[in-house]
Amino acid sequence: MDMRRLVGQNVKRIRLEKKLTQEQFSNISGFSQQYLSGLESGRRNPTVVTLYEIAKALGVSHLELLEPLSSRQKRSS
């Protein structure tokens, strides 16, 4: 799987689970709404530092942003 898409899907999923709009998350994280939109759609290639900052703003481990869906499903079983 394309890592950019995987990270983007995970960021969007977690953001929505926390009931945050992109605008709200932009204010919390300090990243522009345009950047977050590109990240969630898999068009951005975030740095390790960016992944850490995004995870911190979402209140999750940076590793959760890299975790494939199949791994999450196995853990919850």
PyMOL Python script that loads the backbone (N, CA, C, O; Angstrom):
from pymol import cmd

cmd.read_pdbstr("""\
ATOM      1  N   MET A   1       0.835  -1.183   0.000  1.00  0.00           N
ATOM      2  CA  MET A   1       0.000   0.000   0.000  1.00  0.00           C
ATOM      3  C   MET A   1       0.878   1.244   0.000  1.00  0.00           C
ATOM      4  O   MET A   1       1.955   1.257   0.596  1.00  0.00           O
ATOM      5  N   ASP A   2       0.420   2.260  -0.654  1.00  0.00           N
ATOM      6  CA  ASP A   2       1.100   3.554  -0.685  1.00  0.00           C
ATOM      7  C   ASP A   2       1.044   4.172   0.719  1.00  0.00           C
ATOM      8  O   ASP A   2      -0.040   4.403   1.256  1.00  0.00           O
ATOM      9  N   MET A   3       2.196   4.434   1.299  1.00  0.00           N
ATOM     10  CA  MET A   3       2.261   4.971   2.662  1.00  0.00           C
ATOM     11  C   MET A   3       1.575   6.325   2.792  1.00  0.00           C
ATOM     12  O   MET A   3       0.985   6.625   3.830  1.00  0.00           O
ATOM     13  N   ARG A   4       1.648   7.148   1.741  1.00  0.00           N
ATOM     14  CA  ARG A   4       0.966   8.450   1.809  1.00  0.00           C
ATOM     15  C   ARG A   4      -0.535   8.266   1.972  1.00  0.00           C
ATOM     16  O   ARG A   4      -1.175   8.970   2.753  1.00  0.00           O
ATOM     17  N   ARG A   5      -1.089   7.316   1.230  1.00  0.00           N
ATOM     18  CA  ARG A   5      -2.533   7.048   1.337  1.00  0.00           C
ATOM     19  C   ARG A   5      -2.879   6.454   2.690  1.00  0.00           C
ATOM     20  O   ARG A   5      -3.889   6.819   3.292  1.00  0.00           O
ATOM     21  N   LEU A   6      -2.043   5.536   3.174  1.00  0.00           N
ATOM     22  CA  LEU A   6      -2.272   4.909   4.466  1.00  0.00           C
ATOM     23  C   LEU A   6      -2.288   5.948   5.583  1.00  0.00           C
ATOM     24  O   LEU A   6      -3.204   5.962   6.406  1.00  0.00           O
ATOM     25  N   VAL A   7      -1.285   6.810   5.614  1.00  0.00           N
ATOM     26  CA  VAL A   7      -1.218   7.857   6.635  1.00  0.00           C
ATOM     27  C   VAL A   7      -2.432   8.777   6.508  1.00  0.00           C
ATOM     28  O   VAL A   7      -3.062   9.117   7.510  1.00  0.00           O
ATOM     29  N   GLY A   8      -2.755   9.174   5.298  1.00  0.00           N
ATOM     30  CA  GLY A   8      -3.898  10.054   5.081  1.00  0.00           C
ATOM     31  C   GLY A   8      -5.204   9.447   5.554  1.00  0.00           C
ATOM     32  O   GLY A   8      -6.013  10.125   6.187  1.00  0.00           O
ATOM     33  N   GLN A   9      -5.415   8.180   5.254  1.00  0.00           N
ATOM     34  CA  GLN A   9      -6.637   7.494   5.687  1.00  0.00           C
ATOM     35  C   GLN A   9      -6.699   7.424   7.212  1.00  0.00           C
ATOM     36  O   GLN A   9      -7.758   7.632   7.805  1.00  0.00           O
ATOM     37  N   ASN A  10      -5.572   7.135   7.835  1.00  0.00           N
ATOM     38  CA  ASN A  10      -5.541   7.046   9.297  1.00  0.00           C
ATOM     39  C   ASN A  10      -5.768   8.406   9.948  1.00  0.00           C
ATOM     40  O   ASN A  10      -6.502   8.501  10.932  1.00  0.00           O
ATOM     41  N   VAL A  11      -5.161   9.442   9.424  1.00  0.00           N
ATOM     42  CA  VAL A  11      -5.370  10.791   9.967  1.00  0.00           C
ATOM     43  C   VAL A  11      -6.849  11.159   9.860  1.00  0.00           C
ATOM     44  O   VAL A  11      -7.443  11.641  10.825  1.00  0.00           O
ATOM     45  N   LYS A  12      -7.433  10.935   8.705  1.00  0.00           N
ATOM     46  CA  LYS A  12      -8.846  11.284   8.509  1.00  0.00           C
ATOM     47  C   LYS A  12      -9.745  10.466   9.426  1.00  0.00           C
ATOM     48  O   LYS A  12     -10.664  11.012  10.035  1.00  0.00           O
ATOM     49  N   ARG A  13      -9.494   9.171   9.533  1.00  0.00           N
ATOM     50  CA  ARG A  13     -10.304   8.302  10.390  1.00  0.00           C
ATOM     51  C   ARG A  13     -10.255   8.768  11.842  1.00  0.00           C
ATOM     52  O   ARG A  13     -11.291   8.882  12.496  1.00  0.00           O
ATOM     53  N   ILE A  14      -9.068   9.034  12.336  1.00  0.00           N
ATOM     54  CA  ILE A  14      -8.917   9.453  13.732  1.00  0.00           C
ATOM     55  C   ILE A  14      -9.544  10.821  13.943  1.00  0.00           C
ATOM     56  O   ILE A  14     -10.219  11.051  14.947  1.00  0.00           O
ATOM     57  N   ARG A  15      -9.323  11.733  12.994  1.00  0.00           N
ATOM     58  CA  ARG A  15      -9.927  13.069  13.115  1.00  0.00           C
ATOM     59  C   ARG A  15     -11.442  12.970  13.197  1.00  0.00           C
ATOM     60  O   ARG A  15     -12.067  13.639  14.020  1.00  0.00           O
ATOM     61  N   LEU A  16     -12.035  12.139  12.347  1.00  0.00           N
ATOM     62  CA  LEU A  16     -13.491  11.980  12.342  1.00  0.00           C
ATOM     63  C   LEU A  16     -13.980  11.279  13.608  1.00  0.00           C
ATOM     64  O   LEU A  16     -15.044  11.613  14.129  1.00  0.00           O
ATOM     65  N   GLU A  17     -13.213  10.312  14.104  1.00  0.00           N
ATOM     66  CA  GLU A  17     -13.578   9.652  15.363  1.00  0.00           C
ATOM     67  C   GLU A  17     -13.628  10.657  16.503  1.00  0.00           C
ATOM     68  O   GLU A  17     -14.426  10.518  17.430  1.00  0.00           O
ATOM     69  N   LYS A  18     -12.773  11.666  16.428  1.00  0.00           N
ATOM     70  CA  LYS A  18     -12.741  12.704  17.457  1.00  0.00           C
ATOM     71  C   LYS A  18     -13.710  13.849  17.151  1.00  0.00           C
ATOM     72  O   LYS A  18     -13.754  14.858  17.856  1.00  0.00           O
ATOM     73  N   LYS A  19     -14.487  13.659  16.073  1.00  0.00           N
ATOM     74  CA  LYS A  19     -15.523  14.622  15.671  1.00  0.00           C
ATOM     75  C   LYS A  19     -14.954  16.020  15.423  1.00  0.00           C
ATOM     76  O   LYS A  19     -15.530  17.027  15.835  1.00  0.00           O
ATOM     77  N   LEU A  20     -13.806  16.054  14.738  1.00  0.00           N
ATOM     78  CA  LEU A  20     -13.164  17.317  14.397  1.00  0.00           C
ATOM     79  C   LEU A  20     -13.311  17.595  12.909  1.00  0.00           C
ATOM     80  O   LEU A  20     -13.152  16.693  12.086  1.00  0.00           O
ATOM     81  N   THR A  21     -13.611  18.828  12.565  1.00  0.00           N
ATOM     82  CA  THR A  21     -13.568  19.232  11.162  1.00  0.00           C
ATOM     83  C   THR A  21     -12.106  19.496  10.807  1.00  0.00           C
ATOM     84  O   THR A  21     -11.252  19.603  11.687  1.00  0.00           O
ATOM     85  N   GLN A  22     -11.833  19.597   9.519  1.00  0.00           N
ATOM     86  CA  GLN A  22     -10.460  19.950   9.128  1.00  0.00           C
ATOM     87  C   GLN A  22     -10.093  21.321   9.670  1.00  0.00           C
ATOM     88  O   GLN A  22      -8.951  21.548  10.071  1.00  0.00           O
ATOM     89  N   GLU A  23     -11.044  22.224   9.683  1.00  0.00           N
ATOM     90  CA  GLU A  23     -10.769  23.572  10.202  1.00  0.00           C
ATOM     91  C   GLU A  23     -10.412  23.526  11.687  1.00  0.00           C
ATOM     92  O   GLU A  23      -9.456  24.170  12.118  1.00  0.00           O
ATOM     93  N   GLN A  24     -11.175  22.769  12.462  1.00  0.00           N
ATOM     94  CA  GLN A  24     -10.880  22.639  13.892  1.00  0.00           C
ATOM     95  C   GLN A  24      -9.515  21.987  14.101  1.00  0.00           C
ATOM     96  O   GLN A  24      -8.726  22.425  14.937  1.00  0.00           O
ATOM     97  N   PHE A  25      -9.251  20.934  13.328  1.00  0.00           N
ATOM     98  CA  PHE A  25      -7.980  20.242  13.469  1.00  0.00           C
ATOM     99  C   PHE A  25      -6.821  21.126  13.031  1.00  0.00           C
ATOM    100  O   PHE A  25      -5.726  21.039  13.588  1.00  0.00           O
ATOM    101  N   SER A  26      -7.054  21.963  12.053  1.00  0.00           N
ATOM    102  CA  SER A  26      -6.042  22.912  11.620  1.00  0.00           C
ATOM    103  C   SER A  26      -5.665  23.851  12.772  1.00  0.00           C
ATOM    104  O   SER A  26      -4.487  24.124  13.004  1.00  0.00           O
ATOM    105  N   ASN A  27      -6.674  24.333  13.482  1.00  0.00           N
ATOM    106  CA  ASN A  27      -6.428  25.225  14.614  1.00  0.00           C
ATOM    107  C   ASN A  27      -5.672  24.524  15.739  1.00  0.00           C
ATOM    108  O   ASN A  27      -4.802  25.119  16.375  1.00  0.00           O
ATOM    109  N   ILE A  28      -6.005  23.264  15.978  1.00  0.00           N
ATOM    110  CA  ILE A  28      -5.358  22.494  17.044  1.00  0.00           C
ATOM    111  C   ILE A  28      -3.917  22.151  16.680  1.00  0.00           C
ATOM    112  O   ILE A  28      -3.010  22.274  17.503  1.00  0.00           O
ATOM    113  N   SER A  29      -3.722  21.722  15.440  1.00  0.00           N
ATOM    114  CA  SER A  29      -2.418  21.194  15.023  1.00  0.00           C
ATOM    115  C   SER A  29      -1.418  22.255  14.569  1.00  0.00           C
ATOM    116  O   SER A  29      -0.206  22.058  14.656  1.00  0.00           O
ATOM    117  N   GLY A  30      -1.941  23.384  14.085  1.00  0.00           N
ATOM    118  CA  GLY A  30      -1.058  24.414  13.549  1.00  0.00           C
ATOM    119  C   GLY A  30      -0.737  24.232  12.071  1.00  0.00           C
ATOM    120  O   GLY A  30      -0.027  25.050  11.486  1.00  0.00           O
ATOM    121  N   PHE A  31      -1.257  23.157  11.456  1.00  0.00           N
ATOM    122  CA  PHE A  31      -1.075  22.942  10.025  1.00  0.00           C
ATOM    123  C   PHE A  31      -2.254  23.557   9.288  1.00  0.00           C
ATOM    124  O   PHE A  31      -3.372  23.574   9.803  1.00  0.00           O
ATOM    125  N   SER A  32      -2.009  24.057   8.096  1.00  0.00           N
ATOM    126  CA  SER A  32      -3.095  24.693   7.341  1.00  0.00           C
ATOM    127  C   SER A  32      -4.128  23.654   6.919  1.00  0.00           C
ATOM    128  O   SER A  32      -3.827  22.469   6.771  1.00  0.00           O
ATOM    129  N   GLN A  33      -5.333  24.128   6.733  1.00  0.00           N
ATOM    130  CA  GLN A  33      -6.406  23.251   6.274  1.00  0.00           C
ATOM    131  C   GLN A  33      -6.067  22.674   4.898  1.00  0.00           C
ATOM    132  O   GLN A  33      -6.386  21.521   4.609  1.00  0.00           O
ATOM    133  N   GLN A  34      -5.429  23.467   4.064  1.00  0.00           N
ATOM    134  CA  GLN A  34      -5.013  23.010   2.737  1.00  0.00           C
ATOM    135  C   GLN A  34      -3.998  21.865   2.862  1.00  0.00           C
ATOM    136  O   GLN A  34      -4.091  20.875   2.136  1.00  0.00           O
ATOM    137  N   TYR A  35      -3.045  21.995   3.765  1.00  0.00           N
ATOM    138  CA  TYR A  35      -2.066  20.932   3.967  1.00  0.00           C
ATOM    139  C   TYR A  35      -2.750  19.665   4.464  1.00  0.00           C
ATOM    140  O   TYR A  35      -2.480  18.574   3.963  1.00  0.00           O
ATOM    141  N   LEU A  36      -3.636  19.807   5.449  1.00  0.00           N
ATOM    142  CA  LEU A  36      -4.319  18.639   6.004  1.00  0.00           C
ATOM    143  C   LEU A  36      -5.185  17.945   4.963  1.00  0.00           C
ATOM    144  O   LEU A  36      -5.269  16.718   4.944  1.00  0.00           O
ATOM    145  N   SER A  37      -5.822  18.717   4.106  1.00  0.00           N
ATOM    146  CA  SER A  37      -6.625  18.140   3.033  1.00  0.00           C
ATOM    147  C   SER A  37      -5.741  17.308   2.101  1.00  0.00           C
ATOM    148  O   SER A  37      -6.101  16.192   1.726  1.00  0.00           O
ATOM    149  N   GLY A  38      -4.599  17.851   1.736  1.00  0.00           N
ATOM    150  CA  GLY A  38      -3.661  17.127   0.881  1.00  0.00           C
ATOM    151  C   GLY A  38      -3.111  15.887   1.556  1.00  0.00           C
ATOM    152  O   GLY A  38      -2.900  14.859   0.911  1.00  0.00           O
ATOM    153  N   LEU A  39      -2.878  15.986   2.858  1.00  0.00           N
ATOM    154  CA  LEU A  39      -2.382  14.844   3.622  1.00  0.00           C
ATOM    155  C   LEU A  39      -3.428  13.730   3.652  1.00  0.00           C
ATOM    156  O   LEU A  39      -3.117  12.569   3.387  1.00  0.00           O
ATOM    157  N   GLU A  40      -4.668  14.093   3.977  1.00  0.00           N
ATOM    158  CA  GLU A  40      -5.734  13.102   4.081  1.00  0.00           C
ATOM    159  C   GLU A  40      -6.051  12.444   2.741  1.00  0.00           C
ATOM    160  O   GLU A  40      -6.498  11.298   2.704  1.00  0.00           O
ATOM    161  N   SER A  41      -5.827  13.146   1.663  1.00  0.00           N
ATOM    162  CA  SER A  41      -6.108  12.573   0.346  1.00  0.00           C
ATOM    163  C   SER A  41      -4.905  11.810  -0.221  1.00  0.00           C
ATOM    164  O   SER A  41      -4.981  11.269  -1.324  1.00  0.00           O
ATOM    165  N   GLY A  42      -3.804  11.764   0.523  1.00  0.00           N
ATOM    166  CA  GLY A  42      -2.632  11.007   0.094  1.00  0.00           C
ATOM    167  C   GLY A  42      -1.748  11.735  -0.899  1.00  0.00           C
ATOM    168  O   GLY A  42      -0.902  11.117  -1.545  1.00  0.00           O
ATOM    169  N   ARG A  43      -1.933  13.047  -1.029  1.00  0.00           N
ATOM    170  CA  ARG A  43      -1.112  13.823  -1.960  1.00  0.00           C
ATOM    171  C   ARG A  43       0.130  14.420  -1.303  1.00  0.00           C
ATOM    172  O   ARG A  43       1.018  14.916  -1.996  1.00  0.00           O
ATOM    173  N   ARG A  44       0.197  14.376   0.002  1.00  0.00           N
ATOM    174  CA  ARG A  44       1.342  14.934   0.733  1.00  0.00           C
ATOM    175  C   ARG A  44       2.224  13.806   1.260  1.00  0.00           C
ATOM    176  O   ARG A  44       1.748  12.714   1.567  1.00  0.00           O
ATOM    177  N   ASN A  45       3.508  14.095   1.355  1.00  0.00           N
ATOM    178  CA  ASN A  45       4.466  13.134   1.875  1.00  0.00           C
ATOM    179  C   ASN A  45       5.044  13.724   3.170  1.00  0.00           C
ATOM    180  O   ASN A  45       6.054  14.427   3.134  1.00  0.00           O
ATOM    181  N   PRO A  46       4.405  13.439   4.306  1.00  0.00           N
ATOM    182  CA  PRO A  46       4.821  14.086   5.553  1.00  0.00           C
ATOM    183  C   PRO A  46       6.170  13.591   6.052  1.00  0.00           C
ATOM    184  O   PRO A  46       6.541  12.436   5.843  1.00  0.00           O
ATOM    185  N   THR A  47       6.889  14.473   6.706  1.00  0.00           N
ATOM    186  CA  THR A  47       8.154  14.097   7.336  1.00  0.00           C
ATOM    187  C   THR A  47       7.858  13.363   8.648  1.00  0.00           C
ATOM    188  O   THR A  47       6.719  13.336   9.115  1.00  0.00           O
ATOM    189  N   VAL A  48       8.883  12.782   9.220  1.00  0.00           N
ATOM    190  CA  VAL A  48       8.745  12.105  10.507  1.00  0.00           C
ATOM    191  C   VAL A  48       8.303  13.113  11.574  1.00  0.00           C
ATOM    192  O   VAL A  48       7.470  12.793  12.422  1.00  0.00           O
ATOM    193  N   VAL A  49       8.847  14.300  11.534  1.00  0.00           N
ATOM    194  CA  VAL A  49       8.486  15.340  12.503  1.00  0.00           C
ATOM    195  C   VAL A  49       7.020  15.720  12.339  1.00  0.00           C
ATOM    196  O   VAL A  49       6.306  15.894  13.327  1.00  0.00           O
ATOM    197  N   THR A  50       6.567  15.848  11.089  1.00  0.00           N
ATOM    198  CA  THR A  50       5.165  16.175  10.833  1.00  0.00           C
ATOM    199  C   THR A  50       4.256  15.077  11.362  1.00  0.00           C
ATOM    200  O   THR A  50       3.236  15.370  11.987  1.00  0.00           O
ATOM    201  N   LEU A  51       4.608  13.814  11.123  1.00  0.00           N
ATOM    202  CA  LEU A  51       3.807  12.698  11.641  1.00  0.00           C
ATOM    203  C   LEU A  51       3.707  12.773  13.166  1.00  0.00           C
ATOM    204  O   LEU A  51       2.640  12.556  13.740  1.00  0.00           O
ATOM    205  N   TYR A  52       4.805  13.075  13.796  1.00  0.00           N
ATOM    206  CA  TYR A  52       4.818  13.182  15.257  1.00  0.00           C
ATOM    207  C   TYR A  52       3.891  14.311  15.721  1.00  0.00           C
ATOM    208  O   TYR A  52       3.102  14.127  16.648  1.00  0.00           O
ATOM    209  N   GLU A  53       3.986  15.463  15.082  1.00  0.00           N
ATOM    210  CA  GLU A  53       3.160  16.615  15.463  1.00  0.00           C
ATOM    211  C   GLU A  53       1.679  16.357  15.209  1.00  0.00           C
ATOM    212  O   GLU A  53       0.839  16.736  16.026  1.00  0.00           O
ATOM    213  N   ILE A  54       1.348  15.721  14.093  1.00  0.00           N
ATOM    214  CA  ILE A  54      -0.050  15.388  13.769  1.00  0.00           C
ATOM    215  C   ILE A  54      -0.591  14.410  14.820  1.00  0.00           C
ATOM    216  O   ILE A  54      -1.691  14.597  15.341  1.00  0.00           O
ATOM    217  N   ALA A  55       0.188  13.372  15.126  1.00  0.00           N
ATOM    218  CA  ALA A  55      -0.233  12.382  16.119  1.00  0.00           C
ATOM    219  C   ALA A  55      -0.439  13.038  17.482  1.00  0.00           C
ATOM    220  O   ALA A  55      -1.416  12.756  18.175  1.00  0.00           O
ATOM    221  N   LYS A  56       0.474  13.900  17.852  1.00  0.00           N
ATOM    222  CA  LYS A  56       0.383  14.608  19.134  1.00  0.00           C
ATOM    223  C   LYS A  56      -0.900  15.445  19.184  1.00  0.00           C
ATOM    224  O   LYS A  56      -1.595  15.458  20.200  1.00  0.00           O
ATOM    225  N   ALA A  57      -1.206  16.133  18.100  1.00  0.00           N
ATOM    226  CA  ALA A  57      -2.421  16.959  18.044  1.00  0.00           C
ATOM    227  C   ALA A  57      -3.684  16.102  18.103  1.00  0.00           C
ATOM    228  O   ALA A  57      -4.711  16.540  18.620  1.00  0.00           O
ATOM    229  N   LEU A  58      -3.608  14.882  17.572  1.00  0.00           N
ATOM    230  CA  LEU A  58      -4.759  13.972  17.607  1.00  0.00           C
ATOM    231  C   LEU A  58      -4.834  13.180  18.915  1.00  0.00           C
ATOM    232  O   LEU A  58      -5.847  12.540  19.199  1.00  0.00           O
ATOM    233  N   GLY A  59      -3.767  13.225  19.704  1.00  0.00           N
ATOM    234  CA  GLY A  59      -3.754  12.502  20.966  1.00  0.00           C
ATOM    235  C   GLY A  59      -3.547  11.008  20.798  1.00  0.00           C
ATOM    236  O   GLY A  59      -4.055  10.212  21.588  1.00  0.00           O
ATOM    237  N   VAL A  60      -2.796  10.624  19.761  1.00  0.00           N
ATOM    238  CA  VAL A  60      -2.508   9.207  19.509  1.00  0.00           C
ATOM    239  C   VAL A  60      -1.010   9.023  19.317  1.00  0.00           C
ATOM    240  O   VAL A  60      -0.259   9.992  19.193  1.00  0.00           O
ATOM    241  N   SER A  61      -0.593   7.773  19.295  1.00  0.00           N
ATOM    242  CA  SER A  61       0.805   7.456  19.006  1.00  0.00           C
ATOM    243  C   SER A  61       1.082   7.683  17.527  1.00  0.00           C
ATOM    244  O   SER A  61       0.212   7.455  16.687  1.00  0.00           O
ATOM    245  N   HIS A  62       2.277   8.126  17.212  1.00  0.00           N
ATOM    246  CA  HIS A  62       2.653   8.299  15.810  1.00  0.00           C
ATOM    247  C   HIS A  62       2.588   6.968  15.061  1.00  0.00           C
ATOM    248  O   HIS A  62       2.373   6.943  13.849  1.00  0.00           O
ATOM    249  N   LEU A  63       2.772   5.871  15.780  1.00  0.00           N
ATOM    250  CA  LEU A  63       2.707   4.550  15.152  1.00  0.00           C
ATOM    251  C   LEU A  63       1.302   4.232  14.641  1.00  0.00           C
ATOM    252  O   LEU A  63       1.145   3.500  13.663  1.00  0.00           O
ATOM    253  N   GLU A  64       0.289   4.779  15.299  1.00  0.00           N
ATOM    254  CA  GLU A  64      -1.089   4.540  14.866  1.00  0.00           C
ATOM    255  C   GLU A  64      -1.340   5.127  13.475  1.00  0.00           C
ATOM    256  O   GLU A  64      -2.194   4.632  12.741  1.00  0.00           O
ATOM    257  N   LEU A  65      -0.609   6.167  13.113  1.00  0.00           N
ATOM    258  CA  LEU A  65      -0.774   6.769  11.798  1.00  0.00           C
ATOM    259  C   LEU A  65      -0.189   5.897  10.696  1.00  0.00           C
ATOM    260  O   LEU A  65      -0.518   6.068   9.522  1.00  0.00           O
ATOM    261  N   LEU A  66       0.674   4.966  11.073  1.00  0.00           N
ATOM    262  CA  LEU A  66       1.345   4.092  10.107  1.00  0.00           C
ATOM    263  C   LEU A  66       0.756   2.689  10.061  1.00  0.00           C
ATOM    264  O   LEU A  66       1.192   1.856   9.268  1.00  0.00           O
ATOM    265  N   GLU A  67      -0.221   2.429  10.899  1.00  0.00           N
ATOM    266  CA  GLU A  67      -0.745   1.079  11.047  1.00  0.00           C
ATOM    267  C   GLU A  67      -1.785   0.740   9.979  1.00  0.00           C
ATOM    268  O   GLU A  67      -2.773   1.458   9.825  1.00  0.00           O
ATOM    269  N   PRO A  68      -1.568  -0.343   9.247  1.00  0.00           N
ATOM    270  CA  PRO A  68      -2.548  -0.770   8.239  1.00  0.00           C
ATOM    271  C   PRO A  68      -3.857  -1.212   8.882  1.00  0.00           C
ATOM    272  O   PRO A  68      -3.875  -1.621  10.043  1.00  0.00           O
ATOM    273  N   LEU A  69      -4.933  -1.133   8.142  1.00  0.00           N
ATOM    274  CA  LEU A  69      -6.253  -1.525   8.605  1.00  0.00           C
ATOM    275  C   LEU A  69      -6.238  -2.974   9.092  1.00  0.00           C
ATOM    276  O   LEU A  69      -6.842  -3.286  10.118  1.00  0.00           O
ATOM    277  N   SER A  70      -5.565  -3.852   8.375  1.00  0.00           N
ATOM    278  CA  SER A  70      -5.544  -5.267   8.743  1.00  0.00           C
ATOM    279  C   SER A  70      -4.959  -5.475  10.149  1.00  0.00           C
ATOM    280  O   SER A  70      -5.422  -6.352  10.878  1.00  0.00           O
ATOM    281  N   SER A  71      -3.980  -4.705  10.527  1.00  0.00           N
ATOM    282  CA  SER A  71      -3.390  -4.811  11.861  1.00  0.00           C
ATOM    283  C   SER A  71      -4.360  -4.342  12.930  1.00  0.00           C
ATOM    284  O   SER A  71      -4.436  -4.934  14.006  1.00  0.00           O
ATOM    285  N   ARG A  72      -5.096  -3.288  12.642  1.00  0.00           N
ATOM    286  CA  ARG A  72      -6.089  -2.779  13.596  1.00  0.00           C
ATOM    287  C   ARG A  72      -7.203  -3.799  13.794  1.00  0.00           C
ATOM    288  O   ARG A  72      -7.672  -3.991  14.915  1.00  0.00           O
ATOM    289  N   GLN A  73      -7.628  -4.450  12.724  1.00  0.00           N
ATOM    290  CA  GLN A  73      -8.707  -5.428  12.813  1.00  0.00           C
ATOM    291  C   GLN A  73      -8.268  -6.637  13.640  1.00  0.00           C
ATOM    292  O   GLN A  73      -9.059  -7.177  14.413  1.00  0.00           O
ATOM    293  N   LYS A  74      -7.023  -7.061  13.484  1.00  0.00           N
ATOM    294  CA  LYS A  74      -6.516  -8.199  14.242  1.00  0.00           C
ATOM    295  C   LYS A  74      -6.441  -7.868  15.722  1.00  0.00           C
ATOM    296  O   LYS A  74      -6.751  -8.714  16.561  1.00  0.00           O
ATOM    297  N   ARG A  75      -6.031  -6.643  16.057  1.00  0.00           N
ATOM    298  CA  ARG A  75      -5.909  -6.227  17.456  1.00  0.00           C
ATOM    299  C   ARG A  75      -7.254  -6.169  18.154  1.00  0.00           C
ATOM    300  O   ARG A  75      -7.357  -6.494  19.337  1.00  0.00           O
ATOM    301  N   SER A  76      -8.301  -5.752  17.420  1.00  0.00           N
ATOM    302  CA  SER A  76      -9.607  -5.573  18.041  1.00  0.00           C
ATOM    303  C   SER A  76     -10.385  -6.879  18.131  1.00  0.00           C
ATOM    304  O   SER A  76     -11.457  -6.917  18.734  1.00  0.00           O
ATOM    305  N   SER A  77      -9.866  -7.941  17.548  1.00  0.00           N
ATOM    306  CA  SER A  77     -10.560  -9.250  17.592  1.00  0.00           C
ATOM    307  C   SER A  77     -10.322  -9.951  18.905  1.00  0.00           C
ATOM    308  O   SER A  77     -10.825 -11.055  19.116  1.00  0.00           O
TER     309      SER A  77
END
""", "prot")
cmd.dss("prot")
cmd.show_as("cartoon", "prot")
cmd.util.cbc("prot")
cmd.orient("prot")
